[in-house]
C-alpha cells in the first residue's frame, strides 16, 4: 500500500471545504497512490460545507483509494475516562465509517506527572478502540515527554495491549532525542510497527522544531536522513506497515495538490527502491 497524508497537499491552515475533496482525491489517485491518510478536520470541513460523510468516502472509493489511518487523538494525557471517551468516540466513528483499521494517537505534553498515568490512559484508549475492532498507533514527538522510540517502546510495554503499535515518522525519527536508534528499532516486534511515514530533513534543525515539522519537511531523498539504512533495518524485522508519505512543506504545498502529489509519489518510489510490490 502506498499512501499519502492528504493534509500535506494543502498549505497549513488552508480552509477545507467540499470542493477540495475531489481535488485532493484526484491528485492522490492520479499521482499513483492507492490510499490516503485522513485527518478528521478534513471530513469535518467538508461536512460543514454541505457534503455528507457518505459522499466524502464515496469520492475516495470511486477513485480506488482506501483510508488506512485516521488521525489524530491528542488531548487524552491529562483527561479522565469520560473525557477520553468523549474525545475518542468521533474519531473511532470516522475510522469505522472509512473502513480504516487504525487511529493514530500522540501527545505533545513536555512533562507529565508519571508515565504510568500516561500508560493507564493510553490503555483505556486501546480498550475503546478494541471494542470496535480497531487499533491505536502511537506516534512519539521529539519535544514531548515520550521523545524517542526507546521511550515509546517502554510506554507500549507498560500499556500491554495487543491492538497498540507504533508510528515511525522519519522526521521524528531523525530529530528524536539521541538521534536515530537502530538497536531499538531492530528489537521492535514486527507486528508493533503499524505505520511508516516517509519524509526527509536536513542535518541542521530549525530553531523552532514545531514549525519545521509543520512547514519545512523535505521530500524523501532530498535531505540527510539515512532512509536506506532505516528502511533496511525496519523491513528486516518482518514489519509490514502502512507506508505513507508525509511531507509537510509550505513550498511543496504551494505548487498545488496535483504537482505536490506527483513529486511526492516519484520521490517515494525512488527511496523505496522496489521494497513494496
C-alpha positions as CSV (number, residue, x, y, z in Angstrom):
1,X,0.0,0.0,0.0
2,X,1.3,3.4,-1.0
3,X,-0.5,6.1,1.0
4,X,-0.1,9.9,1.3
5,X,-1.2,12.2,4.1
6,X,-3.8,14.2,2.4
7,X,-3.4,17.4,4.5
8,X,0.2,17.8,3.3
9,X,-1.1,18.7,-0.2
10,X,-2.6,21.9,1.0
11,X,-0.9,24.9,2.8
12,X,-1.0,24.9,6.6
13,X,-4.3,26.5,7.7
14,X,-6.0,26.2,4.3
15,X,-9.7,26.3,4.9
16,X,-11.1,22.9,3.8
17,X,-14.4,22.6,2.1
18,X,-16.4,20.2,-0.1
19,X,-14.9,21.5,-3.3
20,X,-11.4,20.5,-2.0
21,X,-12.3,16.8,-1.6
22,X,-12.4,15.9,-5.3
23,X,-9.3,18.0,-5.9
24,X,-7.3,16.1,-3.3
25,X,-8.7,12.7,-4.2
26,X,-7.9,13.2,-7.9
27,X,-4.4,14.5,-7.1
28,X,-3.7,11.5,-4.9
29,X,-5.1,8.8,-7.3
30,X,-3.6,10.4,-10.5
31,X,-0.2,10.5,-8.9
32,X,-0.2,6.8,-8.3
33,X,-1.1,6.4,-4.6
34,X,-3.7,3.9,-3.7
35,X,-4.5,5.2,-0.2
36,X,-5.0,8.5,1.7
37,X,-4.3,9.2,5.4
38,X,-7.3,11.0,6.7
39,X,-7.3,13.9,9.2
40,X,-10.7,14.3,10.9
41,X,-10.6,18.1,10.3
42,X,-10.9,17.4,6.5
43,X,-14.1,15.4,6.9
44,X,-15.4,18.0,9.4
45,X,-14.7,20.8,6.9
46,X,-16.4,19.0,4.0
47,X,-19.5,18.2,6.1
48,X,-19.7,21.8,7.4
49,X,-19.7,22.8,3.7
50,X,-22.7,20.6,2.9
51,X,-21.1,17.3,1.9
52,X,-22.4,14.1,3.6
53,X,-19.9,11.6,5.1
54,X,-21.1,9.1,2.6
55,X,-20.3,11.4,-0.3
56,X,-16.9,12.1,1.2
57,X,-15.9,8.5,1.5
58,X,-17.6,7.7,-1.9
59,X,-15.2,10.1,-3.7
60,X,-12.3,8.1,-2.3
61,X,-13.9,4.7,-3.2
62,X,-14.7,5.9,-6.8
63,X,-11.0,6.6,-7.4
64,X,-9.9,3.3,-5.8
65,X,-8.5,4.9,-2.7
66,X,-8.6,3.3,0.7
67,X,-8.2,5.1,4.0
68,X,-5.8,3.1,6.2
69,X,-5.4,5.6,9.0
70,X,-7.4,8.3,10.7
71,X,-5.7,10.9,12.9
72,X,-5.2,12.4,15.4
73,X,-6.0,11.8,19.1
74,X,-4.1,14.2,21.3
75,X,-6.0,15.6,24.3
76,X,-6.1,12.4,26.4
77,X,-3.0,12.6,28.5
78,X,-4.5,14.7,31.3
79,X,-8.1,13.7,30.8
80,X,-10.3,11.4,32.9
81,X,-12.1,8.4,31.3
82,X,-15.3,10.1,30.4
83,X,-13.3,12.9,28.7
84,X,-11.2,10.4,26.9
85,X,-14.3,8.6,25.7
86,X,-15.9,11.8,24.5
87,X,-12.8,12.8,22.6
88,X,-12.2,9.4,21.1
89,X,-15.7,8.5,20.1
90,X,-16.0,10.8,17.0
91,X,-12.6,9.6,15.6
92,X,-13.4,6.0,16.2
93,X,-16.7,6.5,14.4
94,X,-14.9,8.1,11.5
95,X,-12.5,5.1,11.3
96,X,-15.3,2.7,11.2
97,X,-17.1,4.6,8.5
98,X,-13.9,4.9,6.5
99,X,-13.1,1.3,6.8
100,X,-9.8,2.2,8.5
101,X,-8.3,-0.2,11.0
102,X,-6.0,2.3,12.6
103,X,-6.4,5.5,14.6
104,X,-3.2,7.5,15.3
105,X,-2.6,8.9,18.8
106,X,0.1,11.2,20.0
107,X,0.9,13.6,22.9
108,X,2.6,17.0,22.9
109,X,3.0,17.4,26.7
110,X,6.6,18.1,27.6
111,X,6.1,17.0,31.2
112,X,3.7,14.5,32.8
113,X,3.2,13.6,36.5
114,X,4.0,9.9,35.6
115,X,4.5,7.7,32.6
116,X,2.4,5.1,34.4
117,X,-0.5,7.6,34.3
118,X,0.0,8.1,30.6
119,X,0.1,4.3,30.1
120,X,-3.2,3.9,32.0
121,X,-5.0,6.4,29.8
122,X,-3.5,5.0,26.6
123,X,-4.6,1.6,27.7
124,X,-8.1,2.9,28.1
125,X,-8.0,4.4,24.5
126,X,-6.9,1.0,23.3
127,X,-9.8,-0.7,25.0
128,X,-12.3,1.7,23.5
129,X,-10.7,1.0,20.0
130,X,-10.7,-2.8,20.6
131,X,-14.5,-2.7,21.3
132,X,-14.8,-1.7,17.6
133,X,-12.1,-4.0,16.2
134,X,-9.7,-1.0,15.7
135,X,-6.1,-0.5,16.8
136,X,-4.3,2.5,18.1
137,X,-0.9,3.6,16.7
138,X,1.2,5.8,18.9
139,X,3.5,8.5,17.4
140,X,6.3,9.8,19.5
141,X,7.3,13.5,19.3
142,X,10.8,14.7,19.9
143,X,9.8,17.6,22.2
144,X,7.3,15.6,24.2
145,X,7.6,13.5,27.4
146,X,8.0,10.5,25.1
147,X,10.7,11.9,22.9
148,X,12.1,8.9,21.1
149,X,11.5,5.3,20.0
150,X,13.1,3.8,23.2
151,X,10.7,5.8,25.4
152,X,7.8,4.9,23.1
153,X,8.6,1.2,23.4
154,X,8.7,1.4,27.2
155,X,5.3,3.1,27.1
156,X,3.9,0.4,24.9
157,X,5.3,-2.3,27.2
158,X,3.6,-0.6,30.1
159,X,0.3,-0.4,28.3
160,X,0.4,-4.0,27.3
161,X,-2.4,-4.1,24.7
162,X,-2.4,-6.3,21.6
163,X,-4.0,-3.5,19.5
164,X,-1.4,-0.9,20.2
165,X,1.6,-0.2,18.0
166,X,3.9,2.4,16.7
167,X,4.0,5.1,14.1
168,X,7.6,5.6,12.8
169,X,7.7,9.1,11.3
170,X,11.0,9.8,9.6
171,X,11.1,13.4,10.7
172,X,10.5,12.4,14.3
173,X,13.0,9.5,13.9
174,X,15.7,11.9,12.7
175,X,15.0,14.6,15.3
176,X,14.3,12.3,18.2
177,X,16.3,12.7,21.4
178,X,19.6,10.9,21.0
179,X,19.2,10.6,17.2
180,X,18.3,7.5,15.2
181,X,18.2,4.4,17.3
182,X,18.7,1.4,15.1
183,X,19.3,-1.0,18.0
184,X,15.8,-0.3,19.5
185,X,14.2,-0.4,16.0
186,X,15.7,-3.9,15.4
187,X,14.2,-5.2,18.6
188,X,10.6,-3.9,18.0
189,X,8.4,-6.9,17.2
190,X,7.3,-6.7,13.5
191,X,3.6,-6.5,14.4
192,X,4.1,-3.5,16.5
193,X,5.2,-1.2,13.7
194,X,1.8,-0.1,12.3
195,X,2.7,2.9,10.2
196,X,5.8,4.2,8.4
197,X,5.7,7.9,7.5
198,X,8.2,9.0,4.8
199,X,9.8,12.4,4.5
200,X,13.3,13.9,4.9
201,X,15.1,16.6,6.7
202,X,18.5,18.5,6.7
203,X,21.0,17.7,9.4
204,X,20.8,21.1,11.0
205,X,17.4,21.5,12.8
206,X,15.4,24.7,12.7
207,X,15.2,26.9,15.7
208,X,11.5,26.1,16.0
209,X,11.1,22.3,15.7
210,X,7.3,22.5,15.6
211,X,7.3,24.9,12.7
212,X,9.9,22.8,10.9
213,X,7.8,19.7,11.2
214,X,4.7,21.5,10.0
215,X,6.1,23.6,7.2
216,X,9.7,22.6,6.2
217,X,10.0,18.9,5.7
218,X,11.7,17.7,2.6
219,X,10.7,15.1,0.1
220,X,12.2,11.6,0.7
221,X,15.7,11.5,-0.6
222,X,16.2,15.3,-0.6
223,X,17.7,15.6,2.9
224,X,20.2,13.9,5.2
225,X,18.1,11.2,6.8
226,X,19.7,7.8,6.2
227,X,16.5,6.4,4.7
228,X,18.1,3.4,3.1
229,X,19.6,2.1,6.4
230,X,16.5,2.8,8.3
231,X,14.2,1.1,5.8
232,X,16.7,-1.9,5.6
233,X,16.5,-2.3,9.4
234,X,12.8,-1.8,9.6
235,X,11.9,-4.3,6.9
236,X,14.4,-6.8,8.1
237,X,12.3,-7.2,11.2
238,X,9.5,-8.5,9.0
239,X,7.3,-5.4,9.6
240,X,4.5,-4.8,7.1
241,X,3.4,-1.2,8.0
242,X,1.2,1.2,6.1
243,X,3.7,3.2,4.2
244,X,2.6,6.8,4.0
245,X,4.4,9.8,2.5
246,X,4.0,12.8,4.9
247,X,5.9,15.8,3.7
248,X,4.5,18.9,5.4
249,X,6.2,21.6,3.4
250,X,5.0,25.1,2.6
251,X,7.0,25.2,-0.6
252,X,5.7,21.8,-1.8
253,X,2.1,22.5,-1.0
254,X,2.4,25.9,-2.7
255,X,2.8,24.0,-6.0
256,X,-0.8,22.8,-5.9
257,X,-2.1,19.4,-4.9
258,X,-1.6,17.7,-8.3
259,X,2.1,18.6,-8.6
260,X,2.8,18.1,-4.9
261,X,1.3,14.6,-5.1
262,X,3.2,13.8,-8.3
263,X,6.5,14.8,-6.9
264,X,5.8,13.0,-3.6
265,X,5.0,9.8,-5.4
266,X,8.1,9.9,-7.6
267,X,10.4,10.6,-4.6
268,X,8.8,7.8,-2.5
269,X,9.2,5.2,-5.3
270,X,12.8,6.1,-5.7
271,X,13.5,5.8,-1.9
272,X,11.6,2.6,-1.6
273,X,13.6,1.0,-4.4
274,X,11.2,-1.8,-5.1
275,X,10.7,-2.8,-1.4
276,X,6.9,-2.8,-1.9
277,X,5.2,-5.0,-4.5
